[in-house]
Amino acid sequence: MFQPIVDLKRKTTCAFEGLVRGPFHSALHHPLSLFKVAEELGVLYETDTFARISTIKAFAEQAALDEHLHLFLNISINAVMNPAHQQGLTLEALQKFGISPDRVVIEVTELQPVDNFEAFISAINYYRSIGFKVAIDDLGSGYNGLRIWSEVRPDFVKIDRHFVSDIHLHEDKRLFMETLMSLAKSTNTRVVAEGIETEQELDVLINLDVDLVQGYLFKKPEEVISEDLLYEWPENKPNQKGEKGETVAEIAFNHPSVHPNQLVNSVSELFLEHPNYDYFPVVDEGRVLGMVWRRDLMNLLARKFGHELHAKKSVKSVMDCTPIIIDSQTSLVDLSRLVTESHDFSSKDAFIIEKKKEYLGCGDFRDLLRKMTDLKVQSAQYANPLSGLPGNVPIQKKLNKLLKEKRQFMVMYIDVDNFKPFNDHY
């Protein structure tokens, strides 16, 4: 089976990962179970080889002429380290089925720790010498991921689903991904984020400048290779994000912040001096670290010995480390949907807004509600009363936007004679 890997810069399918599955209604359907049993039976190498050649054959039958498409080919470390490993077998299969080695990415999967790094590096160097590219699979879930990265200097690193899931709600995951992106750029490695399932996750990854993505949001693994994706990019969706101004930046407002080393006592005095402020973002040189809330801080200091215990501490020791942080270019529609679908927003009064990963200001959920109401009223006002489709005003705005951006587009005009009397009658 094959799952597309999507280039976020071009917004197109650039590769497919070949995925092995056992018999559908059996305990061996999942690849981990399949290869575990194969190892227990002493046929891991044979199973891995058969899966690899079968994948190459299926890819060649469907995409041999599509030279822009690459194949990510899974090879376990266990198989690479097997004494029976025949280094020429993969190349022989590619030549047989007409696939150039430079279209293949060897995706190294960790099922066991690497005991002999010299032998492992030697095997990887062989693949590179004949034109293959190299990827580390599921970084963060194996045994030697970072060491393999430093030793192999792979062309691609695939980030485990754990670090992508709900990344828009977990600042620690976002920071981890940001660190990996910095490391990847310094080593000239392209990052593939796995397991993308929601637009919110995708938005964060785009803002972090992640290179490639794959996941159910785009398409589940299928036997048929097709570059078509289930996901529709926002700019292609009618009335999804509206005009450029209808983003979170529209409701952002300036709000003073505090430094993480500022003392708790000092911040509590700020709250007393400014009774209208219910929170202060904690920011260090433009980077958002957290949020300190009036009610939480005052409750903490009001406890028995609270003032004595915490007044001289830095505010970073008592701040909310998981505030809601939204990029300024996130659409109001997406944010509104996120608010209604997630329980994490129920206890928050406001959120922090970033622009290019730096503190921009804050947003209030009441402003979001007010703005969304205005947008819905405006949309209804300009919609066709019969079909509910956009009327002349939004159509004209869209055309002007496309012309200004000098983008190619197509317009179709359909005039149906006597449609109104037909509709009135029937």
C-alpha positions in Angstrom: 0.0 0.0 0.0 1.1 3.6 -0.6 0.6 6.8 1.3 1.4 10.2 -0.3 4.1 12.5 1.2 3.2 16.2 0.5 5.6 19.1 -0.2 4.2 22.0 1.8 6.0 24.6 -0.3 4.5 23.3 -3.6 1.4 21.9 -2.0 1.7 18.8 -4.2 2.5 15.1 -3.7 6.2 14.5 -4.1 6.6 11.0 -2.9 4.9 7.8 -1.6 5.8 5.7 1.3 5.5 2.0 0.6 3.7 0.4 3.5 3.5 -3.4 4.2 0.4 -5.0 5.5 -0.3 -8.6 6.4 -3.5 -10.5 5.7 -6.4 -8.1 6.3 -8.4 -10.1 8.9 -5.5 -11.6 10.8 -3.3 -10.8 13.8 -0.4 -10.1 11.3 -2.2 -7.3 9.5 -0.2 -4.6 11.4 3.5 -4.5 10.2 5.0 -4.5 13.7 3.2 -7.8 14.4 4.1 -9.2 11.1 7.9 -8.5 11.4 7.9 -9.5 15.1 6.6 -12.9 14.2 9.0 -13.1 11.3 11.9 -12.4 13.6 10.7 -15.0 16.1 10.5 -17.6 13.3 14.0 -16.7 12.0 12.7 -15.4 8.7 13.0 -11.6 9.3 15.5 -11.1 6.5 13.4 -13.1 4.0 10.2 -11.3 5.0 11.9 -7.9 4.7 13.3 -8.7 1.3 10.0 -10.0 -0.1 8.2 -6.9 1.2 10.8 -4.6 -0.3 10.8 -6.2 -3.7 7.0 -6.4 -3.8 6.8 -2.6 -3.0 9.3 -1.7 -5.7 7.3 -3.8 -8.2 4.0 -2.3 -7.3 5.4 1.3 -7.4 7.0 0.6 -10.8 3.8 -0.7 -12.3 2.0 2.5 -11.4 4.5 5.3 -11.3 7.5 4.2 -13.4 7.1 7.1 -15.8 6.3 9.8 -13.1 9.9 10.7 -12.5 9.1 13.5 -10.2 7.7 11.0 -7.6 10.0 9.3 -5.1 9.5 6.1 -3.2 10.2 5.9 0.5 11.2 2.3 1.1 11.2 0.9 4.6 14.2 -1.2 5.7 14.6 -2.3 9.3 17.9 -1.9 11.0 17.6 -5.6 11.9 17.5 -6.5 8.2 20.4 -4.2 7.3 22.5 -5.8 10.1 21.6 -9.4 9.1 24.7 -11.4 8.0 22.7 -12.7 5.0 22.0 -9.2 3.8 22.7 -8.9 0.1 23.6 -5.4 -0.7 22.9 -5.7 -4.4 19.4 -7.1 -4.1 17.5 -3.8 -3.9 19.5 -2.3 -6.8 18.8 -5.4 -8.9 15.1 -5.1 -8.3 15.1 -1.5 -9.2 16.9 -2.2 -12.5 14.6 -5.0 -13.2 11.5 -2.8 -12.8 13.0 0.3 -14.4 13.2 2.6 -11.4 16.3 4.8 -11.0 18.0 4.7 -7.5 17.9 8.5 -7.2 14.1 8.2 -6.9 14.4 6.0 -3.9 14.7 7.0 -0.2 15.8 4.2 2.1 13.7 4.7 5.2 15.6 3.2 8.2 13.2 1.8 10.8 14.3 1.0 14.3 13.0 -2.2 15.8 16.1 -2.9 17.9 19.0 -0.8 19.1 22.1 -0.6 16.9 24.9 -2.6 18.5 27.5 -2.3 15.7 27.5 1.2 14.3 30.4 0.7 12.0 28.6 -2.1 10.1 25.4 -0.1 10.1 27.1 3.0 8.7 28.9 0.8 6.1 25.6 -0.5 4.9 24.0 3.0 4.7 27.1 4.3 2.8 26.6 1.6 0.3 23.1 2.7 -0.5 24.2 6.3 -0.8 27.1 5.4 -3.1 24.6 4.0 -5.7 22.3 7.0 -5.5 19.8 6.3 -2.8 18.8 8.9 -0.3 18.4 8.1 3.4 15.7 8.8 5.9 15.4 8.1 9.6 11.9 6.9 10.4 9.9 7.8 13.6 12.5 10.0 15.2 11.7 10.0 18.9 10.3 6.6 19.1 13.3 4.4 18.7 16.6 3.6 20.4 19.3 5.5 18.6 17.5 8.2 16.7 19.7 11.2 17.5 22.9 9.3 17.3 21.9 7.9 13.9 21.1 11.5 12.8 24.6 12.7 13.8 26.4 9.7 12.3 24.4 9.2 9.1 23.5 12.8 8.3 20.3 11.7 6.6 18.6 13.5 3.8 15.2 13.2 5.6 14.1 12.8 9.2 10.5 11.6 9.8 9.0 12.9 13.1 6.9 10.4 15.1 3.2 11.1 15.3 3.4 11.6 19.0 5.0 15.0 18.6 2.5 16.1 15.9 -0.7 15.1 17.6 -2.5 18.2 18.9 0.7 20.2 18.5 -1.5 23.3 18.3 -2.6 22.7 21.9 0.8 21.7 23.5 3.5 24.4 23.7 6.1 21.7 24.6 5.5 19.8 21.4 5.7 23.0 19.3 9.0 23.9 21.0 10.3 20.4 20.4 9.4 20.6 16.8 10.9 24.1 16.5 14.2 22.7 18.0 14.2 19.8 15.5 13.6 22.2 12.6 16.6 24.3 13.7 18.8 21.2 13.9 17.5 20.0 10.5 18.4 23.3 8.8 21.9 23.2 10.3 22.5 19.7 9.0 20.7 20.2 5.6 18.1 17.7 6.5 14.5 17.8 5.3 11.8 17.1 7.9 8.8 14.9 7.3 6.0 15.2 9.9 4.0 12.0 10.1 0.4 11.4 11.2 -1.2 14.8 10.3 -5.0 14.5 11.0 -6.3 18.0 11.5 -6.0 21.4 9.9 -4.9 22.9 13.2 -1.9 20.6 13.3 -1.1 21.4 9.7 -1.3 25.2 10.4 1.3 24.9 13.1 3.7 22.8 11.0 3.4 25.3 8.1 4.3 28.2 10.5 7.3 26.2 11.7 8.4 25.8 8.1 8.2 22.0 8.1 9.2 20.7 4.7 7.0 17.6 4.1 4.0 16.0 5.7 1.9 12.9 5.5 -1.2 11.6 7.3 -4.9 10.8 7.1 -5.7 14.5 6.6 -4.3 14.1 3.0 -5.0 10.5 2.3 -5.0 7.1 4.0 -2.7 4.3 2.6 -4.2 2.9 -0.6 -3.1 0.2 -3.1 -3.6 2.6 -6.0 -1.0 5.3 -6.5 -2.7 8.7 -7.1 -1.3 12.2 -6.6 -4.8 13.5 -5.9 -5.3 14.4 -2.2 -8.5 14.4 -0.1 -7.4 17.6 1.5 -8.3 20.9 -0.2 -5.9 23.8 0.4 -7.6 26.8 2.0 -7.1 29.1 -0.9 -9.1 26.7 -3.0 -12.0 26.6 -0.7 -14.9 29.1 -1.3 -15.7 31.2 1.7 -13.4 29.2 4.0 -11.0 31.8 5.2 -12.5 34.8 3.4 -10.3 37.7 2.6 -6.8 38.0 4.0 -8.0 40.5 6.7 -10.3 37.9 8.2 -7.6 36.3 10.3 -6.7 36.4 14.0 -4.6 39.5 13.4 -7.9 41.3 12.9 -8.8 40.9 16.6 -5.3 41.2 18.1 -4.7 44.1 20.5 -1.6 45.3 22.3 -1.1 44.1 25.8 1.9 44.6 28.1 4.0 41.6 29.0 6.3 40.7 31.8 9.8 39.1 31.8 10.1 35.6 33.1 12.7 36.7 35.7 10.4 39.4 37.1 9.5 38.7 40.7 6.0 37.4 41.7 5.7 40.3 44.1 6.4 42.8 41.3 3.8 41.2 39.0 1.2 41.2 41.8 1.8 44.9 42.2 1.2 45.4 38.5 -2.2 43.7 38.9 -3.0 46.1 41.7 -2.0 49.1 39.7 -4.0 48.0 36.7 -7.3 46.6 37.9 -8.5 46.2 34.3 -5.7 43.7 33.5 -6.6 40.1 34.1 -3.4 38.5 32.8 0.1 39.2 31.5 1.9 37.2 28.8 5.4 36.1 29.9 7.8 37.0 27.1 11.5 36.8 26.7 13.0 38.7 23.8 9.9 38.3 21.7 9.4 34.6 22.6 6.3 33.6 24.4 6.9 31.4 27.4 3.6 31.4 29.2 0.8 33.5 30.8 0.3 34.7 34.4 -3.4 35.1 35.4 -4.6 37.6 38.0 -7.0 35.1 39.7 -4.4 32.3 39.9 -1.6 34.5 41.2 -3.8 36.2 43.8 -5.2 32.9 45.0 -1.7 31.6 45.3 -0.5 34.5 47.4 -3.7 34.5 49.5 -3.0 31.0 50.8 -1.4 30.4 54.2 2.3 31.4 53.9 1.6 32.0 50.2 3.3 35.4 50.1 6.3 34.2 52.1 6.8 31.2 49.9 6.3 32.8 46.4 6.8 36.6 46.5 10.5 36.4 45.9 10.4 33.8 43.2 10.5 34.6 39.5 7.1 34.7 37.7 8.2 31.8 35.4 8.0 29.5 38.4 4.2 30.1 38.8 3.1 31.0 35.3 0.7 29.0 33.1 3.1 27.1 30.9 0.4 26.0 28.5 -1.5 29.1 27.4 -3.4 29.1 24.1 -1.0 30.5 21.4 -2.4 31.3 18.0 -0.6 32.4 14.9 -1.7 35.8 13.5 -2.5 34.3 10.1 -4.8 31.7 11.4 -8.3 32.3 10.0 -11.1 33.3 12.3 -13.2 30.5 10.9 -10.5 27.9 11.9 -10.0 29.5 15.4 -13.8 29.5 15.9 -14.0 25.8 15.0 -11.1 25.0 17.3 -12.8 26.8 20.2 -16.0 24.9 19.8 -14.3 21.5 19.3 -11.7 21.6 22.1 -12.2 21.5 25.9 -8.9 23.3 26.5 -10.5 26.7 25.7 -13.2 26.4 28.4 -11.1 27.6 31.2 -9.3 30.4 29.3 -10.5 34.0 29.0 -7.9 35.1 26.4 -5.2 33.8 24.1 -1.8 35.0 23.0 -1.2 35.9 19.3 2.2 35.4 17.6 3.5 36.7 14.3 6.4 34.7 12.9 6.9 33.0 16.2 7.2 36.3 18.1 4.8 37.9 20.5 2.3 40.2 18.7 -0.5 40.8 21.3 -3.5 39.1 22.8 -7.0 38.2 21.7 -10.3 38.0 23.6 -12.8 35.3 23.0 -15.6 37.8 23.2 -14.0 39.7 20.3 -13.8 36.5 18.4 -17.5 35.8 18.9 -18.4 39.4 17.9 -16.3 39.2 14.8 -17.7 35.8 13.7 -21.2 37.1 14.2 -20.4 40.1 12.0 -18.9 37.9 9.3 -21.9 35.6 9.3 -24.3 38.6 9.0 -22.1 40.0 6.2 -22.0 36.6 4.4 -25.8 36.3 4.6 -26.3 39.8 3.4 -24.3 39.2 0.2 -25.4 35.7 -0.4 -27.9 34.7 -3.1 -31.2 34.3 -1.3 -32.2 31.3 -3.5 -29.1 29.2 -3.5 -27.2 30.6 -0.5 -24.1 30.8 -2.7 -21.9 34.0 -2.7 -23.5 37.0 -4.4 -22.0 39.6 -6.6 -20.0 41.5 -3.9 -17.9 38.6 -2.6 -17.4 37.3 -6.1 -16.1 40.7 -7.2 -13.8 40.9 -4.2 -12.4 37.5 -5.0 -11.8 38.4 -8.6 -10.0 41.6 -7.7 -7.9 39.6 -5.2 -6.9 37.1 -7.8 -6.1 39.8 -10.4 -4.0 41.7 -7.8 -2.0 38.6 -7.0 -1.6 37.8 -10.8 -2.8 34.3 -10.2 -4.3 32.2 -13.0 -8.0 31.4 -12.6 -11.0 30.4 -14.6 -14.5 32.0 -14.5 -17.6 30.3 -15.8 -20.8 32.3 -16.4 -24.1 30.4 -16.7 -27.4 32.2 -17.6 -30.5 30.1 -17.1 -33.5 31.5 -18.9 -36.8 31.7 -16.9 -35.2 30.2 -13.8 -37.0 32.4 -11.4 -40.6 31.7 -12.6 -39.6 28.0 -12.8 -38.5 28.1 -9.2 -41.5 30.1 -8.1 -43.8 27.6 -9.7 -42.2 24.4 -8.5 
